[in-house]
């Protein structure tokens, strides 16, 4: 996201729309998101969505250092 637009909740709003679509019309049971240890913004979005956060004990691959899991409450 462009720096001028960070911190305004846009990423969380977009992610919430994707969660609603995934758990609604797509009827998915679970969403998994991954990011790096130092990507606090992505981790904040995951937390705002209510994801359970887990840290990978291994530092590689970098994109799999932090894992967020969100289960469909309707399932």
N, C-alpha and C positions, 0 to 999 in steps of 0.2 A: 504494500500500500504506500502511496506517495506520502512523504513526511508531513505535508501540509494537512493531511486528512487522518493521521493516526490519533488514537486516543479518543475518538468520538463515538465508538461503538459500532462503526460500520461493519467491521469484520465479524463481530459477534452477531449482528443482525443478519448478515448474509449466511453465516454458519447456522443460525437458528432456522432460517428458511430451508436450508438443505436438510437439517435434522427433521423438520416437520414433514418434508416431502419423503424422506427415506422411511420414516416411521409411519407415515400416513399412506399415500397411494402405493408406495413400493413395498410396504409391509415388511421391512427388514427387521431382524431381531436385534442387531447390534451394529454400532458404528465404532471403528477404531481409527484414531488419528495418531500420527507420529511427528516428532520434531527433535531438535537438538537441545542439549542442556542449556545453552546460552540464549535460546529464543524465548525470552520471557513473554513477549507479546502473544505468540501462538499458545503458550501454556496458559496465559490469562484467558484467552478465548475458550480453550478447553474447559477450564474451571468454571467460567460463566455458563457454559452449556451443561454443567453438572457432571462432567466426565470424572471417572476414577483415574487418578494419575499414578503411573508406575515408572520408575527409573530402571533402565537397563543397566546391569552391572558392568557390561562391556561398553567401551566408548566408541566402538565401530560396529556397524556403519553409523556415521554421525546422525543421519536422518531417523535412526531408530533408538536414540538415546532416551527419549521420553515418550511414553505411550499413554494415550488417553482412551478410555473405554466407556461407552455409553450404551446401556441396554434399553430396549424398547419397553417402557412401563406397561404397555398393553399386552405384552406376551408373557 
